[in-house]
Amino acid sequence: MFNLKFFKADPSTFVIRSVNGHVKSQGQGLSFWYNSATTSIAALPLSAQETPFIFNFQTADFQSLRVQGQLSFQVSAPEKTAGVLNFVLNRDGKTYATDDPMKLNDRIVRAAQTIIQAEIQSTPLRRALLLSQSLVALVQSRLSQQAALEALGITILDFSVTAITPTPETARALEAEARESLLKEADDAIYARRKSSVEQERTIKEAELETDLSVQKKEQQIEESRLENERALLREQAAMAQERLAAEIGEEQQRQTLVSLSADNQRVQSDADAYAIETKMKAYRELPVENLKALALSRMAPEQLMAMAFESLAQNAGKIGELNIAPDMFSQMMKKVSKA
């Protein structure tokens, strides 16, 4: 009477009730009265369980490495699990009679550990530090194919690697190496930037020199063009001067010809004039003096005739007794002389 108790399981617990070694009932969330002296109850949790892990391994280059992560699993075949591990409760119906339920986590973790260890030990440190994603895929694939887990009635829900870390000394060495590599990259970047700056400056200098050379070539071409124009102008001026000189020479030759002709003409004219004068003088020499005087007087103006008359009077003044000349005659003569 005092051994009669009541058991009630939650919906996420699979219960197997056995009496005297025979299974009387099983299922999720069962509740019943039982005799603790003759009844054994196995309670298997069906909810997802999460198990963290931390593994210490040695890489292929004999470096210590720590792998940290978490594994999630679920009891999918509780009958198989109960057949392999003891999930029977104590008579109080609350605690487990053995530590087999805790061994379930260890078995699953060891299965994952074996897979990870085989991968890490065949990989050098530097590569092993970058195996997070590949380890996750590898462990999930291998665990789903393991017969031991299938015999346990376990299904792997999720596997994750949260960290892969070396020892502090190795980490500091890697950090130093990475730091030196970064510093070298920074130095290389500075050098590349300076090199680029020098190359750009050289390019600018070359462009400036090419510009100066182009300007000098243009100036030289302009100077050559100017000199060529000056030479052409000088040639034209020389040609014009030569043509002018030739024209002047021709003009002088024509003038010489003209002067020669003019001199010949003057000579001929002079000869003609001399002949005419000689002929006239010969004729005058043959004429009487009175006739010559008459001819001369016929060609003189009245004033000249009066002057000769006065000259004749003066020459014959001794022969003239008295001569009266009216003043009007002198006034008339003076008027004509002033007009002339």
TORKOL-4160 file (C-alpha; in steps of 0.2 Angstrom, whole numbers, padded with zeros to 4 digits, m for minus):
340
<pt num="1" X="0000" Y="0000" Z="0000"/>
<pt num="2" X="0014" Y="0012" Z="0004"/>
<pt num="3" X="0023" Y="0007" Z="m0012"/>
<pt num="4" X="0009" Y="0014" Z="m0023"/>
<pt num="5" X="0015" Y="0030" Z="m0032"/>
<pt num="6" X="0009" Y="0041" Z="m0046"/>
<pt num="7" X="0020" Y="0046" Z="m0061"/>
<pt num="8" X="0017" Y="0059" Z="m0074"/>
<pt num="9" X="0029" Y="0063" Z="m0088"/>
<pt num="10" X="0029" Y="0079" Z="m0099"/>
<pt num="11" X="0025" Y="0078" Z="m0118"/>
<pt num="12" X="0044" Y="0078" Z="m0123"/>
<pt num="13" X="0048" Y="0063" Z="m0113"/>
<pt num="14" X="0047" Y="0045" Z="m0119"/>
<pt num="15" X="0042" Y="0033" Z="m0105"/>
<pt num="16" X="0044" Y="0014" Z="m0105"/>
<pt num="17" X="0034" Y="0006" Z="m0090"/>
<pt num="18" X="0040" Y="m0012" Z="m0086"/>
<pt num="19" X="0033" Y="m0023" Z="m0073"/>
<pt num="20" X="0043" Y="m0038" Z="m0067"/>
<pt num="21" X="0054" Y="m0036" Z="m0083"/>
<pt num="22" X="0040" Y="m0035" Z="m0095"/>
<pt num="23" X="0035" Y="m0019" Z="m0105"/>
<pt num="24" X="0017" Y="m0014" Z="m0100"/>
<pt num="25" X="0016" Y="0003" Z="m0109"/>
<pt num="26" X="0027" Y="0015" Z="m0118"/>
<pt num="27" X="0024" Y="0032" Z="m0126"/>
<pt num="28" X="0026" Y="0051" Z="m0124"/>
<pt num="29" X="0019" Y="0060" Z="m0109"/>
<pt num="30" X="0012" Y="0045" Z="m0100"/>
<pt num="31" X="0004" Y="0046" Z="m0083"/>
<pt num="32" X="0000" Y="0032" Z="m0072"/>
<pt num="33" X="0000" Y="0024" Z="m0054"/>
<pt num="34" X="0013" Y="0011" Z="m0051"/>
<pt num="35" X="0020" Y="0000" Z="m0038"/>
<pt num="36" X="0038" Y="0006" Z="m0035"/>
<pt num="37" X="0042" Y="m0012" Z="m0029"/>
<pt num="38" X="0038" Y="m0021" Z="m0045"/>
<pt num="39" X="0038" Y="m0007" Z="m0058"/>
<pt num="40" X="0053" Y="0001" Z="m0067"/>
<pt num="41" X="0051" Y="0017" Z="m0077"/>
<pt num="42" X="0063" Y="0022" Z="m0091"/>
<pt num="43" X="0062" Y="0040" Z="m0096"/>
<pt num="44" X="0071" Y="0046" Z="m0112"/>
<pt num="45" X="0070" Y="0065" Z="m0116"/>
<pt num="46" X="0065" Y="0067" Z="m0134"/>
<pt num="47" X="0069" Y="0086" Z="m0135"/>
<pt num="48" X="0084" Y="0093" Z="m0144"/>
<pt num="49" X="0100" Y="0092" Z="m0133"/>
<pt num="50" X="0115" Y="0103" Z="m0135"/>
<pt num="51" X="0132" Y="0098" Z="m0129"/>
<pt num="52" X="0147" Y="0110" Z="m0129"/>
<pt num="53" X="0164" Y="0103" Z="m0132"/>
<pt num="54" X="0183" Y="0108" Z="m0131"/>
<pt num="55" X="0196" Y="0097" Z="m0139"/>
<pt num="56" X="0215" Y="0099" Z="m0138"/>
<pt num="57" X="0224" Y="0092" Z="m0153"/>
<pt num="58" X="0241" Y="0092" Z="m0161"/>
<pt num="59" X="0243" Y="0097" Z="m0179"/>
<pt num="60" X="0253" Y="0089" Z="m0193"/>
<pt num="61" X="0268" Y="0100" Z="m0188"/>
<pt num="62" X="0267" Y="0096" Z="m0170"/>
<pt num="63" X="0258" Y="0112" Z="m0164"/>
<pt num="64" X="0245" Y="0112" Z="m0150"/>
<pt num="65" X="0227" Y="0117" Z="m0156"/>
<pt num="66" X="0211" Y="0119" Z="m0147"/>
<pt num="67" X="0194" Y="0116" Z="m0156"/>
<pt num="68" X="0179" Y="0123" Z="m0147"/>
<pt num="69" X="0161" Y="0121" Z="m0153"/>
<pt num="70" X="0144" Y="0114" Z="m0149"/>
<pt num="71" X="0134" Y="0099" Z="m0155"/>
<pt num="72" X="0115" Y="0097" Z="m0155"/>
<pt num="73" X="0106" Y="0080" Z="m0156"/>
<pt num="74" X="0090" Y="0071" Z="m0153"/>
<pt num="75" X="0084" Y="0054" Z="m0148"/>
<pt num="76" X="0074" Y="0048" Z="m0163"/>
<pt num="77" X="0072" Y="0030" Z="m0159"/>
<pt num="78" X="0070" Y="0029" Z="m0140"/>
<pt num="79" X="0067" Y="0010" Z="m0140"/>
<pt num="80" X="0085" Y="0008" Z="m0147"/>
<pt num="81" X="0092" Y="0020" Z="m0135"/>
<pt num="82" X="0084" Y="0012" Z="m0120"/>
<pt num="83" X="0091" Y="m0005" Z="m0126"/>
<pt num="84" X="0109" Y="0001" Z="m0126"/>
<pt num="85" X="0109" Y="0013" Z="m0111"/>
<pt num="86" X="0100" Y="0012" Z="m0094"/>
<pt num="87" X="0088" Y="0026" Z="m0093"/>
<pt num="88" X="0078" Y="0018" Z="m0078"/>
<pt num="89" X="0073" Y="0030" Z="m0064"/>
<pt num="90" X="0075" Y="0027" Z="m0046"/>
<pt num="91" X="0060" Y="0023" Z="m0035"/>
<pt num="92" X="0057" Y="0041" Z="m0032"/>
<pt num="93" X="0053" Y="0042" Z="m0050"/>
<pt num="94" X="0064" Y="0058" Z="m0052"/>
<pt num="95" X="0082" Y="0053" Z="m0054"/>
<pt num="96" X="0091" Y="0041" Z="m0064"/>
<pt num="97" X="0097" Y="0025" Z="m0056"/>
<pt num="98" X="0114" Y="0025" Z="m0066"/>
<pt num="99" X="0125" Y="0038" Z="m0075"/>
<pt num="100" X="0121" Y="0030" Z="m0092"/>
<pt num="101" X="0111" Y="0045" Z="m0098"/>
<pt num="102" X="0126" Y="0056" Z="m0096"/>
<pt num="103" X="0137" Y="0044" Z="m0106"/>
<pt num="104" X="0125" Y="0047" Z="m0121"/>
<pt num="105" X="0132" Y="0065" Z="m0123"/>
<pt num="106" X="0150" Y="0058" Z="m0121"/>
<pt num="107" X="0148" Y="0045" Z="m0134"/>
<pt num="108" X="0141" Y="0057" Z="m0147"/>
<pt num="109" X="0155" Y="0070" Z="m0142"/>
<pt num="110" X="0168" Y="0056" Z="m0144"/>
<pt num="111" X="0162" Y="0051" Z="m0161"/>
<pt num="112" X="0164" Y="0069" Z="m0166"/>
<pt num="113" X="0181" Y="0071" Z="m0158"/>
<pt num="114" X="0187" Y="0056" Z="m0168"/>
<pt num="115" X="0182" Y="0064" Z="m0184"/>
<pt num="116" X="0190" Y="0081" Z="m0180"/>
<pt num="117" X="0206" Y="0073" Z="m0173"/>
<pt num="118" X="0209" Y="0063" Z="m0189"/>
<pt num="119" X="0207" Y="0079" Z="m0199"/>
<pt num="120" X="0217" Y="0091" Z="m0188"/>
<pt num="121" X="0232" Y="0078" Z="m0186"/>
<pt num="122" X="0234" Y="0077" Z="m0205"/>
<pt num="123" X="0234" Y="0096" Z="m0207"/>
<pt num="124" X="0248" Y="0109" Z="m0203"/>
<pt num="125" X="0244" Y="0123" Z="m0191"/>
<pt num="126" X="0241" Y="0137" Z="m0203"/>
<pt num="127" X="0228" Y="0127" Z="m0213"/>
<pt num="128" X="0220" Y="0120" Z="m0198"/>
<pt num="129" X="0216" Y="0137" Z="m0191"/>
<pt num="130" X="0205" Y="0140" Z="m0206"/>
<pt num="131" X="0196" Y="0123" Z="m0206"/>
<pt num="132" X="0180" Y="0129" Z="m0197"/>
<pt num="133" X="0168" Y="0128" Z="m0211"/>
<pt num="134" X="0176" Y="0112" Z="m0218"/>
<pt num="135" X="0176" Y="0104" Z="m0201"/>
<pt num="136" X="0157" Y="0107" Z="m0199"/>
<pt num="137" X="0153" Y="0099" Z="m0216"/>
<pt num="138" X="0164" Y="0085" Z="m0213"/>
<pt num="139" X="0158" Y="0081" Z="m0195"/>
<pt num="140" X="0140" Y="0082" Z="m0200"/>
<pt num="141" X="0142" Y="0071" Z="m0215"/>
<pt num="142" X="0152" Y="0058" Z="m0205"/>
<pt num="143" X="0141" Y="0057" Z="m0190"/>
<pt num="144" X="0125" Y="0055" Z="m0200"/>
<pt num="145" X="0134" Y="0039" Z="m0208"/>
<pt num="146" X="0140" Y="0031" Z="m0192"/>
<pt num="147" X="0132" Y="0015" Z="m0187"/>
<pt num="148" X="0135" Y="0017" Z="m0168"/>
<pt num="149" X="0124" Y="0032" Z="m0168"/>
<pt num="150" X="0111" Y="0024" Z="m0178"/>
<pt num="151" X="0111" Y="0009" Z="m0166"/>
<pt num="152" X="0109" Y="0022" Z="m0152"/>
<pt num="153" X="0094" Y="0029" Z="m0160"/>
<pt num="154" X="0102" Y="0046" Z="m0161"/>
<pt num="155" X="0100" Y="0060" Z="m0175"/>
<pt num="156" X="0112" Y="0074" Z="m0176"/>
<pt num="157" X="0103" Y="0090" Z="m0178"/>
<pt num="158" X="0117" Y="0103" Z="m0179"/>
<pt num="159" X="0136" Y="0104" Z="m0177"/>
<pt num="160" X="0146" Y="0121" Z="m0175"/>
<pt num="161" X="0164" Y="0126" Z="m0172"/>
<pt num="162" X="0165" Y="0142" Z="m0163"/>
<pt num="163" X="0184" Y="0144" Z="m0162"/>
<pt num="164" X="0200" Y="0136" Z="m0167"/>
<pt num="165" X="0214" Y="0143" Z="m0157"/>
<pt num="166" X="0233" Y="0139" Z="m0155"/>
<pt num="167" X="0242" Y="0140" Z="m0138"/>
<pt num="168" X="0245" Y="0158" Z="m0132"/>
<pt num="169" X="0264" Y="0157" Z="m0137"/>
<pt num="170" X="0260" Y="0151" Z="m0154"/>
<pt num="171" X="0246" Y="0164" Z="m0156"/>
<pt num="172" X="0259" Y="0178" Z="m0151"/>
<pt num="173" X="0271" Y="0171" Z="m0164"/>
<pt num="174" X="0258" Y="0170" Z="m0177"/>
<pt num="175" X="0253" Y="0188" Z="m0172"/>
<pt num="176" X="0271" Y="0194" Z="m0173"/>
<pt num="177" X="0273" Y="0186" Z="m0190"/>
<pt num="178" X="0256" Y="0193" Z="m0196"/>
<pt num="179" X="0261" Y="0210" Z="m0189"/>
<pt num="180" X="0278" Y="0209" Z="m0197"/>
<pt num="181" X="0269" Y="0204" Z="m0213"/>
<pt num="182" X="0257" Y="0218" Z="m0212"/>
<pt num="183" X="0271" Y="0230" Z="m0208"/>
<pt num="184" X="0280" Y="0224" Z="m0223"/>
<pt num="185" X="0265" Y="0226" Z="m0234"/>
<pt num="186" X="0263" Y="0243" Z="m0227"/>
<pt num="187" X="0282" Y="0247" Z="m0231"/>
<pt num="188" X="0279" Y="0239" Z="m0248"/>
<pt num="189" X="0263" Y="0250" Z="m0250"/>
<pt num="190" X="0273" Y="0266" Z="m0245"/>
<pt num="191" X="0287" Y="0260" Z="m0257"/>
<pt num="192" X="0275" Y="0257" Z="m0271"/>
<pt num="193" X="0267" Y="0274" Z="m0267"/>
<pt num="194" X="0284" Y="0283" Z="m0267"/>
<pt num="195" X="0289" Y="0273" Z="m0283"/>
<pt num="196" X="0272" Y="0278" Z="m0291"/>
<pt num="197" X="0275" Y="0296" Z="m0286"/>
<pt num="198" X="0293" Y="0296" Z="m0293"/>
<pt num="199" X="0287" Y="0288" Z="m0309"/>
<pt num="200" X="0273" Y="0301" Z="m0310"/>
<pt num="201" X="0285" Y="0315" Z="m0307"/>
<pt num="202" X="0297" Y="0307" Z="m0320"/>
<pt num="203" X="0282" Y="0306" Z="m0332"/>
<pt num="204" X="0278" Y="0325" Z="m0328"/>
<pt num="205" X="0296" Y="0330" Z="m0331"/>
<pt num="206" X="0297" Y="0320" Z="m0347"/>
<pt num="207" X="0281" Y="0328" Z="m0352"/>
<pt num="208" X="0288" Y="0345" Z="m0348"/>
<pt num="209" X="0304" Y="0342" Z="m0357"/>
<pt num="210" X="0295" Y="0335" Z="m0372"/>
<pt num="211" X="0284" Y="0351" Z="m0371"/>
<pt num="212" X="0300" Y="0362" Z="m0370"/>
<pt num="213" X="0308" Y="0352" Z="m0384"/>
<pt num="214" X="0292" Y="0354" Z="m0395"/>
<pt num="215" X="0292" Y="0373" Z="m0391"/>
<pt num="216" X="0310" Y="0374" Z="m0396"/>
<pt num="217" X="0307" Y="0365" Z="m0412"/>
<pt num="218" X="0293" Y="0377" Z="m0415"/>
<pt num="219" X="0304" Y="0392" Z="m0411"/>
<pt num="220" X="0317" Y="0384" Z="m0422"/>
<pt num="221" X="0305" Y="0382" Z="m0436"/>
<pt num="222" X="0299" Y="0399" Z="m0434"/>
<pt num="223" X="0316" Y="0406" Z="m0434"/>
<pt num="224" X="0321" Y="0396" Z="m0450"/>
<pt num="225" X="0305" Y="0402" Z="m0458"/>
<pt num="226" X="0309" Y="0420" Z="m0453"/>
<pt num="227" X="0327" Y="0418" Z="m0460"/>
<pt num="228" X="0321" Y="0409" Z="m0476"/>
<pt num="229" X="0308" Y="0424" Z="m0478"/>
<pt num="230" X="0322" Y="0436" Z="m0475"/>
<pt num="231" X="0333" Y="0427" Z="m0488"/>
<pt num="232" X="0319" Y="0427" Z="m0500"/>
<pt num="233" X="0316" Y="0445" Z="m0497"/>
<pt num="234" X="0335" Y="0449" Z="m0499"/>
<pt num="235" X="0335" Y="0438" Z="m0515"/>
<pt num="236" X="0320" Y="0448" Z="m0521"/>
<pt num="237" X="0328" Y="0465" Z="m0516"/>
<pt num="238" X="0344" Y="0459" Z="m0525"/>
<pt num="239" X="0334" Y="0454" Z="m0540"/>
<pt num="240" X="0325" Y="0471" Z="m0540"/>
<pt num="241" X="0341" Y="0480" Z="m0537"/>
<pt num="242" X="0349" Y="0471" Z="m0551"/>
<pt num="243" X="0334" Y="0474" Z="m0562"/>
<pt num="244" X="0334" Y="0493" Z="m0557"/>
<pt num="245" X="0353" Y="0493" Z="m0561"/>
<pt num="246" X="0350" Y="0485" Z="m0577"/>
<pt num="247" X="0336" Y="0497" Z="m0580"/>
<pt num="248" X="0347" Y="0512" Z="m0575"/>
<pt num="249" X="0361" Y="0505" Z="m0586"/>
<pt num="250" X="0349" Y="0503" Z="m0601"/>
<pt num="251" X="0343" Y="0521" Z="m0597"/>
<pt num="252" X="0361" Y="0527" Z="m0596"/>
<pt num="253" X="0364" Y="0518" Z="m0612"/>
<pt num="254" X="0349" Y="0526" Z="m0620"/>
<pt num="255" X="0354" Y="0543" Z="m0613"/>
<pt num="256" X="0371" Y="0541" Z="m0620"/>
<pt num="257" X="0364" Y="0537" Z="m0636"/>
<pt num="258" X="0353" Y="0552" Z="m0635"/>
<pt num="259" X="0367" Y="0563" Z="m0629"/>
<pt num="260" X="0378" Y="0556" Z="m0644"/>
<pt num="261" X="0363" Y="0559" Z="m0656"/>
<pt num="262" X="0360" Y="0576" Z="m0648"/>
<pt num="263" X="0379" Y="0581" Z="m0649"/>
<pt num="264" X="0379" Y="0575" Z="m0667"/>
<pt num="265" X="0363" Y="0585" Z="m0670"/>
<pt num="266" X="0371" Y="0600" Z="m0662"/>
<pt num="267" X="0387" Y="0598" Z="m0672"/>
<pt num="268" X="0377" Y="0597" Z="m0688"/>
<pt num="269" X="0366" Y="0612" Z="m0682"/>
<pt num="270" X="0382" Y="0621" Z="m0677"/>
<pt num="271" X="0390" Y="0617" Z="m0694"/>
<pt num="272" X="0374" Y="0623" Z="m0702"/>
<pt num="273" X="0373" Y="0638" Z="m0692"/>
<pt num="274" X="0391" Y="0642" Z="m0695"/>
<pt num="275" X="0388" Y="0639" Z="m0714"/>
<pt num="276" X="0373" Y="0651" Z="m0713"/>
<pt num="277" X="0383" Y="0664" Z="m0703"/>
<pt num="278" X="0398" Y="0662" Z="m0714"/>
<pt num="279" X="0387" Y="0664" Z="m0729"/>
<pt num="280" X="0378" Y="0679" Z="m0722"/>
<pt num="281" X="0395" Y="0687" Z="m0717"/>
<pt num="282" X="0401" Y="0684" Z="m0734"/>
<pt num="283" X="0386" Y="0693" Z="m0741"/>
<pt num="284" X="0388" Y="0707" Z="m0728"/>
<pt num="285" X="0406" Y="0709" Z="m0732"/>
<pt num="286" X="0401" Y="0711" Z="m0750"/>
<pt num="287" X="0387" Y="0724" Z="m0746"/>
<pt num="288" X="0391" Y="0742" Z="m0744"/>
<pt num="289" X="0392" Y="0750" Z="m0727"/>
<pt num="290" X="0378" Y="0761" Z="m0729"/>
<pt num="291" X="0367" Y="0746" Z="m0734"/>
<pt num="292" X="0372" Y="0737" Z="m0719"/>
<pt num="293" X="0368" Y="0751" Z="m0708"/>
<pt num="294" X="0351" Y="0753" Z="m0716"/>
<pt num="295" X="0348" Y="0735" Z="m0713"/>
<pt num="296" X="0353" Y="0736" Z="m0695"/>
<pt num="297" X="0342" Y="0752" Z="m0692"/>
<pt num="298" X="0327" Y="0744" Z="m0700"/>
<pt num="299" X="0327" Y="0731" Z="m0687"/>
<pt num="300" X="0329" Y="0742" Z="m0672"/>
<pt num="301" X="0316" Y="0749" Z="m0660"/>
<pt num="302" X="0312" Y="0768" Z="m0660"/>
<pt num="303" X="0321" Y="0769" Z="m0643"/>
<pt num="304" X="0337" Y="0761" Z="m0650"/>
<pt num="305" X="0336" Y="0773" Z="m0665"/>
<pt num="306" X="0334" Y="0788" Z="m0654"/>
<pt num="307" X="0349" Y="0781" Z="m0644"/>
<pt num="308" X="0360" Y="0780" Z="m0659"/>
<pt num="309" X="0354" Y="0797" Z="m0665"/>
<pt num="310" X="0360" Y="0804" Z="m0648"/>
<pt num="311" X="0376" Y="0794" Z="m0650"/>
<pt num="312" X="0379" Y="0801" Z="m0667"/>
<pt num="313" X="0375" Y="0819" Z="m0661"/>
<pt num="314" X="0387" Y="0817" Z="m0647"/>
<pt num="315" X="0401" Y="0811" Z="m0659"/>
<pt num="316" X="0397" Y="0826" Z="m0671"/>
<pt num="317" X="0394" Y="0838" Z="m0657"/>
<pt num="318" X="0409" Y="0849" Z="m0664"/>
<pt num="319" X="0400" Y="0850" Z="m0680"/>
<pt num="320" X="0383" Y="0856" Z="m0673"/>
<pt num="321" X="0381" Y="0874" Z="m0669"/>
<pt num="322" X="0365" Y="0874" Z="m0658"/>
<pt num="323" X="0352" Y="0860" Z="m0655"/>
<pt num="324" X="0336" Y="0862" Z="m0646"/>
<pt num="325" X="0327" Y="0846" Z="m0639"/>
<pt num="326" X="0310" Y="0848" Z="m0631"/>
<pt num="327" X="0307" Y="0840" Z="m0614"/>
<pt num="328" X="0292" Y="0831" Z="m0620"/>
<pt num="329" X="0302" Y="0820" Z="m0630"/>
<pt num="330" X="0313" Y="0814" Z="m0615"/>
<pt num="331" X="0297" Y="0811" Z="m0604"/>
<pt num="332" X="0290" Y="0800" Z="m0618"/>
<pt num="333" X="0307" Y="0791" Z="m0619"/>
<pt num="334" X="0307" Y="0788" Z="m0600"/>
<pt num="335" X="0289" Y="0781" Z="m0599"/>
<pt num="336" X="0294" Y="0768" Z="m0612"/>
<pt num="337" X="0310" Y="0764" Z="m0603"/>
<pt num="338" X="0300" Y="0762" Z="m0587"/>
<pt num="339" X="0287" Y="0751" Z="m0595"/>
<pt num="340" X="0300" Y="0740" Z="m0603"/>
